Amino acid sequence: MLFDDLELGMERVLAPVTIEKEKMVAFAKEYDDIPLHTDEEYAKTTPFGTIIAPGVMSFMSVWAKYLEVDYFGDDLIAGKSTKMEWFKPVFAGDVLTGTARITNLVKRSSRNGLAEVTIDIRNQKGELVLSDITEAVVKCRQES
């Protein structure tokens, strides 16, 4: 979708994703190898009582669902930034659902604009577990 066709508040509900323990631990061992994510005995000593998913893995699981309903498609030029904030832990077996909405639009030139997408991710209890703000550079309609 071209920048010119985007509207503030546009919203997409993303398909749910289940956090599988095996995938969670495999991701952690490769990208975030700390005991809180990989060692059951250690995790029992933490306030969580069990291992928790790496935050980035939780986000990327939902991001994959976002890409299925991507606002921009072929009109995306590039990503500019992303900022994640975590509020609650994610556990194996949790079902995460995201809501993506356009939260800011800034036209940068006749060729492109900056679109901000906020993705709020909730668990099966409806609790907000993380929020992400991503900025994307998107093509504008070429005036003739």
Rosetta silent file (secondary structure, phi, psi, omega in degrees, C-alpha in Angstrom):
SEQUENCE: MLFDDLELGMERVLAPVTIEKEKMVAFAKEYDDIPLHTDEEYAKTTPFGTIIAPGVMSFMSVWAKYLEVDYFGDDLIAGKSTKMEWFKPVFAGDVLTGTARITNLVKRSSRNGLAEVTIDIRNQKGELVLSDITEAVVKCRQES
SCORE:     score description
SCORE:     0.000 S_00000001
   1 L     0.000  132.059  178.745    0.000    0.000    0.000 S_00000001
   2 L   -68.062  152.768  178.468    1.352    3.395   -0.948 S_00000001
   3 H   -52.913  -41.404 -176.565    2.041    5.982    1.748 S_00000001
   4 H   -62.930  -21.694 -177.656   -0.732    8.172    0.280 S_00000001
   5 H   -95.107   -6.406  178.914   -3.312    5.430    0.927 S_00000001
   6 L   -79.019  149.539  178.103   -2.417    4.887    4.589 S_00000001
   7 L  -134.000  142.240  174.655   -4.569    6.428    7.317 S_00000001
   8 L   -56.339  137.552  177.489   -3.921    7.048   10.988 S_00000001
   9 L    88.207   -9.775  176.089   -5.641    4.422   13.082 S_00000001
  10 L   -52.787  137.164 -173.845   -5.766    1.758   10.356 S_00000001
  11 E  -135.971  144.278  175.239   -5.700   -1.518   12.255 S_00000001
  12 E  -130.685  130.743  173.351   -5.019   -5.172   11.534 S_00000001
  13 E   -91.915  130.270 -175.109   -5.638   -8.018   13.978 S_00000001
  14 L   -95.690  149.415  178.917   -2.944  -10.651   13.610 S_00000001
  15 L   -62.544  146.084  178.736   -3.436  -14.400   13.735 S_00000001
  16 L   -69.098  154.080  176.544   -2.554  -16.020   17.072 S_00000001
  17 E  -135.660  136.016  178.070    0.712  -17.879   17.563 S_00000001
  18 E   -95.715  132.045  178.427    1.524  -20.470   20.233 S_00000001
  19 L   -83.369  111.044 -178.676    4.944  -20.293   21.856 S_00000001
  20 L   -89.897  132.868 -175.503    6.333  -23.816   21.672 S_00000001
  21 H   -56.746  -45.220 -177.425    8.828  -24.790   24.361 S_00000001
  22 H   -61.445  -43.718  178.886   11.220  -26.592   21.994 S_00000001
  23 H   -67.482  -38.304  179.934   11.388  -23.615   19.622 S_00000001
  24 H   -60.960  -48.040 -178.706   11.700  -21.215   22.542 S_00000001
  25 H   -69.339  -40.879  178.893   14.700  -23.053   24.003 S_00000001
  26 H   -61.599  -44.140  177.874   16.340  -23.570   20.595 S_00000001
  27 H   -60.491  -47.072 -178.288   16.025  -19.845   19.839 S_00000001
  28 H   -60.561  -44.285 -179.098   17.425  -18.974   23.255 S_00000001
  29 H   -61.577  -31.878 -179.116   20.395  -21.313   22.896 S_00000001
  30 H   -86.446  -37.623 -170.037   21.302  -19.691   19.589 S_00000001
  31 H  -119.798  -16.895 -174.754   20.523  -16.014   20.241 S_00000001
  32 L  -151.465   58.798 -169.779   19.938  -15.354   23.965 S_00000001
  33 L   -78.996   75.820  173.424   21.695  -18.119   25.871 S_00000001
  34 L  -120.059  153.932 -175.525   21.061  -17.148   29.464 S_00000001
  35 H   -56.826  -31.148 -179.580   19.826  -19.519   32.197 S_00000001
  36 H   -60.136  -26.057 -178.765   16.463  -17.738   32.506 S_00000001
  37 H  -102.108  -14.850 -170.170   15.623  -18.993   29.002 S_00000001
  38 H  -129.486  -16.773 -172.665   17.367  -22.388   28.949 S_00000001
  39 L  -116.345  104.238 -177.895   17.895  -23.834   32.441 S_00000001
  40 H   -57.852  -42.516 -177.992   14.772  -25.179   34.192 S_00000001
  41 H   -64.433  -44.998  177.792   16.539  -25.623   37.546 S_00000001
  42 H   -62.510  -45.114 -175.662   17.886  -22.081   37.533 S_00000001
  43 H   -60.550  -29.055  177.448   14.528  -20.683   36.389 S_00000001
  44 L   -62.017  -24.002 -178.762   12.830  -22.255   39.419 S_00000001
  45 L   -86.848   -3.161 -178.110   14.849  -19.846   41.591 S_00000001
  46 L   -95.956  167.457  177.005   13.530  -16.775   39.761 S_00000001
  47 L   -60.711  -18.237 -177.453   10.269  -14.897   40.335 S_00000001
  48 L   -84.285  -26.135  176.908    8.906  -16.615   37.195 S_00000001
  49 L    79.035   -8.829  179.532    9.348  -20.158   38.539 S_00000001
  50 L  -158.530  170.258  178.803   10.099  -21.565   35.089 S_00000001
  51 L   -66.363  150.508  177.232   11.947  -20.605   31.931 S_00000001
  52 L  -122.232  158.950 -179.576   10.526  -17.734   29.923 S_00000001
  53 L   -71.900  143.136  170.393   10.734  -16.932   26.226 S_00000001
  54 L   -59.350  139.032 -177.741   13.353  -14.479   25.007 S_00000001
  55 H   -57.883  -42.781 -179.127   11.602  -11.173   24.366 S_00000001
  56 H   -65.062  -36.753  178.274   12.841  -10.869   20.804 S_00000001
  57 H   -64.518  -40.679  177.647   11.628  -14.400   20.030 S_00000001
  58 H   -60.440  -45.707  179.107    8.172  -13.507   21.364 S_00000001
  59 H   -63.340  -48.344 -176.016    8.108  -10.440   19.150 S_00000001
  60 H   -63.673  -30.706  176.857    9.415  -12.221   16.053 S_00000001
  61 H   -61.964  -40.576  178.969    6.778  -14.949   16.430 S_00000001
  62 H   -80.419  -34.686  177.909    4.054  -12.323   16.113 S_00000001
  63 H   -56.146  -38.918  178.444    6.017  -10.285   13.530 S_00000001
  64 H   -59.660  -36.692  177.383    5.810  -13.298   11.195 S_00000001
  65 H   -72.376  -34.540  176.107    2.007  -13.061   11.460 S_00000001
  66 H   -61.188  -42.614 -178.402    2.187   -9.303   10.811 S_00000001
  67 H   -61.613  -23.312  176.997    4.056   -9.933    7.567 S_00000001
  68 H   -70.445  -24.764  179.690    1.094  -12.009    6.388 S_00000001
  69 L  -122.127   23.569 -177.075   -1.117   -8.874    6.535 S_00000001
  70 L   -41.582  132.315  177.443    1.645   -6.317    5.908 S_00000001
  71 L   -65.599  -36.709 -162.145    0.357   -2.815    5.208 S_00000001
  72 L   -98.253  -30.508 -179.825    3.056   -1.911    2.710 S_00000001
  73 H    52.331 -131.622 -178.101    3.798   -4.919    0.485 S_00000001
  74 H   -71.286   -8.303 -179.607    5.893   -3.950   -2.531 S_00000001
  75 H   -88.377   -1.914  174.319    5.651   -0.270   -1.579 S_00000001
  76 E   -72.307  128.579  174.966    7.990   -0.720    1.392 S_00000001
  77 E   -91.659  -49.731 -179.276   11.366    0.896    0.695 S_00000001
  78 E  -169.947  158.633  169.224   13.092    0.036    3.985 S_00000001
  79 E   -79.442  150.773  178.751   12.691   -0.211    7.720 S_00000001
  80 E  -112.012  -43.346 -177.939   14.001    2.788    9.686 S_00000001
  81 E  -162.632  164.305  171.487   13.745    1.817   13.339 S_00000001
  82 E  -149.135  146.300  178.630   12.055   -0.369   15.901 S_00000001
  83 E  -138.085  122.727  179.315   11.572   -0.034   19.645 S_00000001
  84 E  -110.662  144.648  173.913   10.297   -2.858   21.852 S_00000001
  85 E  -135.259  128.830 -177.834    9.067   -2.654   25.407 S_00000001
  86 E  -101.459  138.558 -178.093    8.271   -5.737   27.500 S_00000001
  87 L  -117.735  -33.204 -178.231    5.610   -5.734   30.208 S_00000001
  88 L  -139.949  152.116  176.441    4.991   -9.382   31.153 S_00000001
  89 L   -71.932  155.162  175.221    6.917  -12.619   30.687 S_00000001
  90 L  -112.889  130.342 -176.775    5.944  -15.057   27.959 S_00000001
  91 L  -110.252  158.766  173.368    5.876  -18.745   28.890 S_00000001
  92 L   -56.214  135.409 -179.116    5.917  -21.929   26.850 S_00000001
  93 L    92.441  -14.431  177.561    2.368  -22.647   25.748 S_00000001
  94 L   -63.462  147.175  176.042    1.267  -19.015   25.773 S_00000001
  95 E  -111.001  118.064 -177.584   -0.848  -17.930   22.818 S_00000001
  96 E  -104.783  138.474  176.448    0.089  -14.463   21.584 S_00000001
  97 E  -130.470  137.769 -179.581   -2.098  -12.237   19.437 S_00000001
  98 E  -114.237  154.001  170.414   -1.079   -8.897   18.004 S_00000001
  99 E  -124.700  122.507  179.809   -2.870   -5.797   16.878 S_00000001
 100 E  -107.888  130.410  177.857   -1.005   -3.600   14.393 S_00000001
 101 E  -140.491  148.806  177.076   -2.109   -0.023   13.820 S_00000001
 102 E   -76.738  120.429 -175.398   -0.774    3.000   11.994 S_00000001
 103 E  -114.494   -9.056  174.804    0.116    5.522   14.705 S_00000001
 104 E  -162.551  144.811  177.422    1.984    8.226   12.780 S_00000001
 105 E  -136.832  127.289  179.219    2.479    9.332    9.185 S_00000001
 106 E  -133.841  116.012  176.935    5.064   11.873    8.008 S_00000001
 107 E   -76.236  126.397 -176.399    5.531   12.686    4.331 S_00000001
 108 L   -97.935  -30.552 -179.129    9.262   13.117    3.750 S_00000001
 109 L  -164.563 -176.211  176.877    9.351   14.004    0.059 S_00000001
 110 L   -71.295  -13.681 -176.962    7.374   13.517   -3.136 S_00000001
 111 L   -98.989  -27.510 -176.006    8.854   10.011   -3.312 S_00000001
 112 E  -155.186  164.221  176.061    8.365    8.605    0.203 S_00000001
 113 E  -138.829  166.724 -179.964    6.925    8.958    3.659 S_00000001
 114 E  -105.802  119.713  179.258    7.569    7.563    7.109 S_00000001
 115 E  -110.793  128.038  177.854    4.850    5.284    8.487 S_00000001
 116 E  -101.469  127.880  177.801    4.873    4.283   12.151 S_00000001
 117 E  -116.826  125.591  175.068    3.233    0.975   13.058 S_00000001
 118 E  -104.032  126.565  177.854    2.548    0.090   16.685 S_00000001
 119 E  -114.813  115.667  174.801    2.076   -3.593   17.414 S_00000001
 120 E   -99.629  131.638 -176.087    0.592   -4.476   20.800 S_00000001
 121 E  -118.064  126.721 -178.551    0.942   -8.136   21.724 S_00000001
 122 E  -119.662  152.051  175.595   -1.303   -9.817   24.285 S_00000001
 123 L   -88.355 -177.642 -177.083   -1.321  -13.292   25.771 S_00000001
 124 L   -64.347  -14.841  177.200   -4.318  -15.628   26.029 S_00000001
 125 L   -89.976   -2.994 -177.476   -5.375  -13.842   29.243 S_00000001
 126 L    85.614    5.423 -179.235   -5.602  -10.523   27.390 S_00000001
 127 L   -80.220  136.008  175.943   -2.554   -9.158   29.206 S_00000001
 128 E   -71.556  117.244 -179.278   -0.278   -6.810   27.284 S_00000001
 129 E  -100.656  -30.919  175.206    3.086   -8.602   27.168 S_00000001
 130 E  -160.584  158.508  177.237    4.961   -6.329   24.786 S_00000001
 131 E  -134.403  141.781 -179.819    4.608   -3.378   22.497 S_00000001
 132 E  -131.033  138.567  172.720    6.690   -2.512   19.456 S_00000001
 133 E  -118.583  118.515 -179.843    6.896    0.686   17.437 S_00000001
 134 E  -117.582  134.781  174.108    8.382    0.246   13.975 S_00000001
 135 E  -105.334  137.225 -179.700    9.030    3.013   11.475 S_00000001
 136 E  -131.122  141.863  174.886    9.040    2.185    7.775 S_00000001
 137 E   -91.959  124.412 -171.756    9.933    4.228    4.713 S_00000001
 138 E  -126.690  140.501  179.383    7.126    3.772    2.179 S_00000001
 139 E   -62.130  145.625  171.707    6.770    4.849   -1.462 S_00000001
 140 L  -100.995  159.435  175.196    4.459    7.708   -2.367 S_00000001
 141 L   -66.170  131.286 -179.140    2.278    7.863   -5.420 S_00000001
 142 L   -80.319  119.130  178.384    4.271    9.506   -8.219 S_00000001
 143 L   -74.542  139.497  177.579    2.517   12.661   -9.401 S_00000001
 144 L  -110.140    0.000    0.000    2.490   13.154  -13.143 S_00000001
